[in-house]
């Protein structure tokens, strides 16, 4: 783009907002140039002699009409070119010596080339060049090969080429501006998409943390209230579990909400995200709440990628929380983590604990299963959930494995262990 001095920016904007005034001023300038040129003619030594001739009244009328037509050059460029071309041809045919009315046709041809397409420019440009040049060479008072006649050909061709160049430059600038605007829109849409994905991820983490720990706190608080009078020692133990669960919930909430801090905020969390490496501690919290859990992890030396590791941990956490909430007091659960080729399969089963067979209730519109399915889908895996034959519920997730990071840890330090509360 052309960089203008600061003092010219405002006048240029004003002229763009008032094109008719600009075209009127241009028509006045062209008329002045034609009138001045009509009083001059070549002299000896390639000098111009001013005042040696006077234009005919008919020439003045043709010049005024041709210049006046230029006022409408933006609105009707082809019509203005036709009018100025006819007036220029009439000047060559009927006035001797002719006045430079052809200047208006040159300006009109430039406007056509700058405001239309290239095929139109070629057709009208060649037609204008041919008509004006033939008229000048055939009926003019000067020899056909004179400099004035060759100048008509040169100036009309130059006007068409210059107008086409201006049009191409405008199209190029418009294309650059459109690409820049489209890129800006794309960046904004990408930023909004990333923000939405991050909000959804944080919402899933908060749901998993809060649902798990609050469920445990609720169970242990109920136990403490039930045995407070008759077995105070057991009540104290239940309250201790409540304290541990609430402290763990606060720590995980602090770490999750800490992700929302700015990079310069103090006390940003440095704890790693939970994964299968701390699966034993997670299962112990359920066992302390009265849910017997058996676990099997194959190939403990072959760790999962960080994203899959966190997803597996959260799936197990949410699935066991649902078992504790919905499967009944006598339920038992089984957890398995198995590597199968390029995938990892996580399975969580419960026997229903005497509850009626069927899908586990969602607790009034909860988002547990939805969150698990979103986690698995985000990694390119699949998740199935449904009731088991004979009672209970089954969660089965298949996660793709593409890299190797930290190792998982099975409970009790064994690849396959069993345990109960």
C-alpha positions as CSV (number, residue, x, y, z in Angstrom):
1,X,0.0,0.0,0.0
2,X,1.1,3.6,-0.7
3,X,2.1,5.5,2.4
4,X,1.0,9.1,2.2
5,X,2.3,12.0,4.3
6,X,0.1,12.7,7.4
7,X,-1.2,15.9,6.0
8,X,-2.6,14.2,2.9
9,X,-4.4,11.4,4.6
10,X,-7.5,13.4,5.6
11,X,-8.0,15.1,2.2
12,X,-7.7,11.8,0.5
13,X,-10.3,10.3,2.7
14,X,-12.6,13.2,2.0
15,X,-12.2,12.9,-1.7
16,X,-13.0,9.2,-1.5
17,X,-16.1,10.1,0.3
18,X,-17.1,12.6,-2.4
19,X,-16.1,11.1,-5.8
20,X,-18.4,13.4,-7.8
21,X,-16.5,16.4,-6.6
22,X,-13.2,14.8,-7.5
23,X,-14.4,13.9,-11.0
24,X,-15.7,17.5,-11.4
25,X,-12.3,18.9,-10.5
26,X,-10.6,16.4,-12.8
27,X,-12.9,17.4,-15.7
28,X,-12.0,21.1,-15.1
29,X,-8.3,20.2,-15.1
30,X,-8.7,18.3,-18.4
31,X,-10.7,21.1,-20.0
32,X,-8.0,23.6,-19.0
33,X,-5.3,21.4,-20.5
34,X,-7.2,21.0,-23.7
35,X,-7.8,24.7,-24.0
36,X,-4.2,25.6,-23.4
37,X,-3.0,23.0,-25.9
38,X,-5.4,24.3,-28.5
39,X,-3.6,27.7,-28.5
40,X,-0.2,26.0,-29.1
41,X,1.5,24.4,-32.0
42,X,5.0,23.1,-32.8
43,X,7.5,25.6,-33.9
44,X,11.0,25.5,-35.3
45,X,13.5,23.7,-33.2
46,X,10.9,21.5,-31.5
47,X,9.5,24.5,-29.6
48,X,5.9,25.2,-28.8
49,X,4.6,28.5,-30.1
50,X,1.7,29.9,-27.9
51,X,-0.9,32.1,-29.5
52,X,-0.1,31.4,-33.1
53,X,-3.5,29.9,-33.6
54,X,-7.0,30.2,-32.1
55,X,-9.4,27.2,-31.6
56,X,-12.6,27.2,-33.6
57,X,-15.8,27.8,-31.7
58,X,-16.9,24.2,-32.6
59,X,-13.7,22.9,-31.1
60,X,-14.4,24.7,-27.8
61,X,-17.9,23.3,-27.7
62,X,-16.5,19.7,-28.3
63,X,-13.9,20.2,-25.6
64,X,-16.5,21.4,-23.1
65,X,-18.8,18.5,-23.9
66,X,-16.0,16.0,-23.7
67,X,-14.7,17.4,-20.4
68,X,-18.3,17.5,-19.0
69,X,-18.8,13.9,-19.8
70,X,-15.9,12.9,-17.5
71,X,-17.9,14.0,-14.5
72,X,-19.9,10.8,-14.9
73,X,-16.9,8.5,-15.6
74,X,-17.3,6.4,-12.4
75,X,-21.0,5.9,-12.8
76,X,-21.1,5.1,-16.6
77,X,-17.5,4.4,-17.6
78,X,-18.3,2.7,-20.9
79,X,-20.9,5.3,-21.9
80,X,-18.4,8.1,-21.1
81,X,-15.8,6.4,-23.3
82,X,-18.3,6.1,-26.1
83,X,-19.2,9.8,-25.9
84,X,-15.6,11.1,-25.6
85,X,-14.6,8.8,-28.5
86,X,-17.3,10.1,-30.8
87,X,-16.5,13.7,-29.9
88,X,-12.8,13.1,-30.6
89,X,-13.6,11.4,-33.9
90,X,-15.8,14.3,-34.9
91,X,-13.0,16.7,-34.0
92,X,-10.7,14.9,-36.4
93,X,-13.3,14.7,-39.2
94,X,-14.8,18.2,-39.1
95,X,-12.3,20.6,-37.6
96,X,-9.0,21.6,-39.1
97,X,-6.7,21.9,-37.4
98,X,-8.1,19.6,-34.7
99,X,-8.0,20.5,-31.0
100,X,-6.8,17.9,-28.5
101,X,-10.3,16.6,-27.6
102,X,-8.7,13.1,-27.6
103,X,-7.3,13.8,-24.1
104,X,-10.8,13.2,-22.7
105,X,-11.0,9.9,-24.5
106,X,-7.6,8.9,-23.0
107,X,-8.9,9.6,-19.5
108,X,-12.2,7.8,-20.2
109,X,-10.3,4.7,-21.5
110,X,-8.1,4.7,-18.3
111,X,-11.3,4.7,-16.2
112,X,-12.8,1.8,-18.1
113,X,-9.6,-0.3,-17.7
114,X,-9.4,0.5,-14.0
115,X,-13.1,-0.3,-13.2
116,X,-14.0,-3.2,-15.5
117,X,-12.3,-6.6,-16.2
118,X,-9.4,-7.4,-18.5
119,X,-11.4,-8.8,-21.4
120,X,-13.6,-5.7,-21.5
121,X,-10.4,-3.5,-21.4
122,X,-8.9,-5.4,-24.3
123,X,-12.0,-5.2,-26.5
124,X,-12.8,-1.5,-25.8
125,X,-9.2,-0.5,-25.7
126,X,-8.4,-1.9,-29.1
127,X,-11.5,-0.5,-30.6
128,X,-10.8,3.0,-29.3
129,X,-7.2,2.9,-30.4
130,X,-8.2,1.7,-33.9
131,X,-11.0,4.3,-34.4
132,X,-9.1,7.3,-33.1
133,X,-5.8,6.4,-34.8
134,X,-7.5,5.7,-38.2
135,X,-9.5,8.9,-37.9
136,X,-6.4,11.0,-37.1
137,X,-4.3,9.4,-39.9
138,X,-7.0,9.4,-42.6
139,X,-8.5,12.9,-42.4
140,X,-6.0,14.9,-40.4
141,X,-4.2,17.8,-42.0
142,X,-0.8,16.3,-40.9
143,X,0.8,13.3,-42.8
144,X,-0.4,10.0,-41.6
145,X,3.0,9.1,-40.1
146,X,3.3,12.4,-38.2
147,X,4.2,12.5,-34.5
148,X,0.7,13.7,-33.5
149,X,-1.0,10.7,-35.1
150,X,1.5,8.2,-33.6
151,X,0.9,10.0,-30.3
152,X,-2.8,9.2,-30.4
153,X,-1.9,5.5,-30.7
154,X,0.6,5.6,-27.9
155,X,-1.5,7.6,-25.5
156,X,-4.6,5.4,-25.9
157,X,-2.5,2.2,-25.5
158,X,-0.8,3.7,-22.4
159,X,-4.1,4.6,-20.9
160,X,-5.5,1.1,-21.3
161,X,-2.3,-0.5,-19.8
162,X,-2.2,1.9,-16.9
163,X,-5.8,1.4,-16.0
164,X,-5.4,-2.4,-16.1
165,X,-2.4,-2.1,-13.8
166,X,-4.4,0.0,-11.3
167,X,-7.2,-2.5,-11.4
168,X,-4.8,-5.4,-10.8
169,X,-3.2,-3.6,-7.9
170,X,-6.6,-2.9,-6.3
171,X,-7.6,-6.5,-6.6
172,X,-4.3,-7.6,-5.1
173,X,-4.7,-5.3,-2.1
174,X,-8.3,-6.4,-1.6
175,X,-7.2,-10.0,-1.7
176,X,-4.5,-9.4,0.9
177,X,-7.0,-7.5,3.1
178,X,-9.6,-10.3,2.8
179,X,-7.0,-12.9,3.7
180,X,-5.9,-10.9,6.7
181,X,-9.5,-10.5,7.9
182,X,-10.1,-14.2,7.3
183,X,-7.0,-15.1,9.2
184,X,-8.0,-12.9,12.1
185,X,-11.4,-14.5,12.2
186,X,-9.8,-17.9,12.1
187,X,-7.6,-17.0,15.0
188,X,-10.5,-15.7,17.1
189,X,-12.5,-18.8,16.4
190,X,-9.6,-21.0,17.3
191,X,-9.1,-19.1,20.5
192,X,-12.8,-19.5,21.4
193,X,-12.7,-23.2,20.6
194,X,-9.6,-23.7,22.8
195,X,-11.2,-21.7,25.6
196,X,-14.4,-23.8,25.4
197,X,-12.3,-27.1,25.4
198,X,-10.3,-25.9,28.4
199,X,-13.5,-25.0,30.3
200,X,-15.0,-28.4,29.5
201,X,-11.8,-30.2,30.6
202,X,-11.7,-28.2,33.9
203,X,-15.4,-28.9,34.4
204,X,-14.9,-32.6,34.0
205,X,-11.9,-32.6,36.5
206,X,-13.9,-30.6,39.0
207,X,-16.9,-32.9,38.7
208,X,-14.7,-36.0,39.2
209,X,-12.9,-34.6,42.2
210,X,-16.0,-33.2,43.9
211,X,-18.3,-36.2,43.2
212,X,-15.7,-38.7,44.4
213,X,-14.7,-37.1,47.6
214,X,-18.1,-35.7,48.6
215,X,-19.5,-39.2,48.1
216,X,-16.9,-40.6,50.5
217,X,-17.4,-37.8,53.0
218,X,-21.2,-38.5,52.9
219,X,-20.7,-42.2,53.5
220,X,-18.2,-41.8,56.4
221,X,-20.3,-39.0,58.0
222,X,-23.3,-41.3,57.9
223,X,-21.3,-44.1,59.5
224,X,-20.0,-41.8,62.2
225,X,-23.5,-40.5,63.0
226,X,-24.8,-44.1,63.2
227,X,-22.2,-45.5,65.6
228,X,-21.4,-42.3,67.6
229,X,-23.2,-43.4,70.8
230,X,-22.5,-47.2,70.8
231,X,-19.0,-47.4,69.2
232,X,-17.2,-44.1,69.6
233,X,-13.9,-45.6,68.4
234,X,-15.4,-46.6,65.1
235,X,-17.0,-43.1,64.8
236,X,-13.6,-41.5,65.4
237,X,-12.1,-43.7,62.6
238,X,-14.9,-42.7,60.3
239,X,-14.4,-39.0,61.1
240,X,-10.7,-39.4,60.4
241,X,-11.6,-40.7,57.0
242,X,-13.8,-37.7,56.5
243,X,-11.0,-35.4,57.4
244,X,-8.6,-37.2,55.0
245,X,-11.1,-37.2,52.1
246,X,-11.9,-33.5,52.6
247,X,-8.2,-32.6,52.7
248,X,-7.6,-34.6,49.5
249,X,-10.6,-32.9,47.9
250,X,-9.2,-29.5,48.8
251,X,-5.8,-30.4,47.5
252,X,-7.1,-31.6,44.2
253,X,-9.5,-28.6,43.9
254,X,-6.6,-26.2,44.6
255,X,-4.5,-27.9,41.9
256,X,-7.3,-27.9,39.4
257,X,-8.4,-24.3,40.0
258,X,-4.7,-23.3,40.0
259,X,-4.7,-24.0,36.3
260,X,-6.8,-20.8,35.9
261,X,-4.0,-18.7,37.3
262,X,-2.0,-16.4,35.2
263,X,1.7,-17.3,34.6
264,X,2.9,-14.6,37.0
265,X,0.5,-15.4,39.8
266,X,2.2,-16.6,43.0
267,X,1.9,-20.1,44.4
268,X,1.0,-21.8,41.2
269,X,0.5,-25.5,41.7
270,X,3.4,-27.8,40.9
271,X,1.9,-31.2,41.8
272,X,1.7,-33.6,38.8
273,X,-1.7,-34.7,37.6
274,X,-3.0,-37.9,39.2
275,X,-2.6,-41.1,37.3
276,X,-2.3,-44.9,37.7
277,X,0.8,-44.4,39.7
278,X,-1.4,-43.4,42.6
279,X,-4.2,-45.9,41.9
280,X,-3.5,-47.7,45.1
281,X,-4.2,-44.7,47.2
282,X,-7.5,-44.1,45.3
283,X,-8.7,-47.6,45.9
284,X,-7.8,-47.4,49.6
285,X,-10.2,-44.5,49.9
286,X,-13.0,-46.6,48.6
287,X,-12.1,-49.6,50.8
288,X,-12.1,-47.3,53.8
289,X,-15.6,-46.2,52.8
290,X,-16.7,-49.9,52.9
291,X,-16.5,-50.8,49.2
292,X,-14.4,-54.0,48.6
293,X,-12.4,-53.5,45.4
294,X,-10.2,-56.0,43.5
295,X,-7.7,-54.7,41.0
296,X,-5.7,-56.2,38.2
297,X,-3.0,-54.3,36.2
298,X,-1.1,-56.2,33.6
299,X,2.3,-55.1,32.2
300,X,3.1,-52.5,35.0
301,X,6.4,-51.7,33.4
302,X,4.7,-50.4,30.3
303,X,3.3,-47.0,31.3
304,X,0.6,-45.1,29.6
305,X,0.9,-41.6,28.0
306,X,0.2,-38.7,30.3
307,X,-3.2,-37.9,28.7
308,X,-4.4,-41.6,28.7
309,X,-3.0,-42.1,32.2
310,X,-5.0,-39.2,33.6
311,X,-8.1,-40.3,31.7
312,X,-7.8,-43.9,33.0
313,X,-7.5,-42.6,36.6
314,X,-10.5,-40.4,36.3
315,X,-12.6,-43.1,34.6
316,X,-11.8,-45.5,37.5
317,X,-12.5,-42.8,40.1
318,X,-15.9,-41.8,38.6
319,X,-17.0,-45.4,38.0
320,X,-16.2,-46.5,41.6
321,X,-17.9,-43.4,42.9
322,X,-21.0,-44.4,41.0
323,X,-20.8,-47.9,42.4
324,X,-20.5,-46.5,45.9
325,X,-23.5,-44.2,45.4
326,X,-25.9,-46.5,43.4
327,X,-25.0,-50.2,43.7
328,X,-26.0,-50.7,47.3
329,X,-24.2,-51.3,50.6
330,X,-23.2,-54.9,49.8
331,X,-21.7,-54.2,46.4
332,X,-18.2,-55.4,45.4
333,X,-16.2,-53.9,42.5
334,X,-13.5,-55.1,40.2
335,X,-11.0,-52.9,38.3
336,X,-8.7,-54.0,35.5
337,X,-6.2,-52.1,33.4
338,X,-4.9,-54.2,30.5
339,X,-2.5,-53.3,27.6
340,X,-3.7,-54.8,24.3
341,X,-1.4,-53.8,21.5
342,X,-1.6,-50.1,20.8
343,X,-4.6,-49.7,23.2
344,X,-5.3,-49.8,26.9
345,X,-8.5,-51.3,28.2
346,X,-10.0,-50.1,31.5
347,X,-12.8,-52.1,32.9
348,X,-14.8,-51.4,36.1
349,X,-17.4,-54.0,37.2
350,X,-19.8,-54.3,40.2
351,X,-22.1,-57.0,41.2
352,X,-25.0,-54.7,42.2
353,X,-24.9,-55.6,45.9
354,X,-28.5,-56.8,45.9
355,X,-29.8,-53.8,44.0
356,X,-32.3,-54.2,41.2
357,X,-30.6,-55.0,37.8
358,X,-30.5,-52.1,35.4
359,X,-28.6,-49.0,34.5
360,X,-27.1,-47.1,37.4
361,X,-29.1,-44.0,38.1
362,X,-27.5,-40.8,37.3
363,X,-28.5,-39.0,40.4
364,X,-30.8,-36.5,39.0
365,X,-29.1,-35.4,35.8
366,X,-25.5,-36.0,36.8
367,X,-22.7,-35.8,34.2
368,X,-20.5,-38.8,35.3
369,X,-21.0,-41.0,32.3
370,X,-21.1,-38.0,30.0
371,X,-17.8,-36.8,31.4
372,X,-16.2,-40.2,31.0
373,X,-17.4,-40.6,27.4
374,X,-16.1,-37.1,26.6
375,X,-12.6,-37.9,28.0
376,X,-12.4,-41.1,26.0
377,X,-13.7,-39.5,22.8
378,X,-11.2,-36.7,23.1
379,X,-8.3,-39.2,23.0
380,X,-9.8,-41.1,20.1
381,X,-11.1,-44.0,22.1
382,X,-14.4,-45.7,22.8
383,X,-16.4,-46.2,26.0
384,X,-19.4,-48.6,26.7
385,X,-21.5,-48.6,29.8
386,X,-24.4,-50.8,30.7
387,X,-26.0,-53.3,33.1
388,X,-24.5,-56.8,33.5
389,X,-26.5,-59.9,33.2
390,X,-27.6,-61.0,36.6
391,X,-27.2,-57.5,38.2
392,X,-24.5,-54.9,38.5
393,X,-23.0,-52.5,36.0
394,X,-20.0,-52.5,33.7
395,X,-17.8,-49.6,32.4
396,X,-15.4,-50.5,29.6
397,X,-13.1,-48.0,28.0
398,X,-10.5,-48.4,25.2
399,X,-7.8,-45.8,25.0
400,X,-5.2,-45.5,22.3
401,X,-1.6,-45.6,23.4
402,X,0.9,-43.6,21.4
403,X,3.7,-42.8,23.8
404,X,5.3,-43.9,27.0
405,X,5.6,-41.8,30.1
406,X,5.4,-42.5,33.9
407,X,4.7,-46.1,35.1
408,X,1.5,-47.2,36.7
409,X,1.5,-48.7,40.1
410,X,-0.8,-51.6,41.1
411,X,-2.0,-51.8,44.6
412,X,0.2,-53.7,46.9
413,X,3.1,-53.5,44.4
414,X,1.9,-56.6,42.5
415,X,0.7,-57.0,39.0
416,X,-2.5,-58.7,40.1
417,X,-3.9,-58.3,43.6
418,X,-7.2,-58.7,45.3
419,X,-8.4,-57.0,48.4
420,X,-11.4,-55.9,50.3
421,X,-12.3,-53.5,53.0
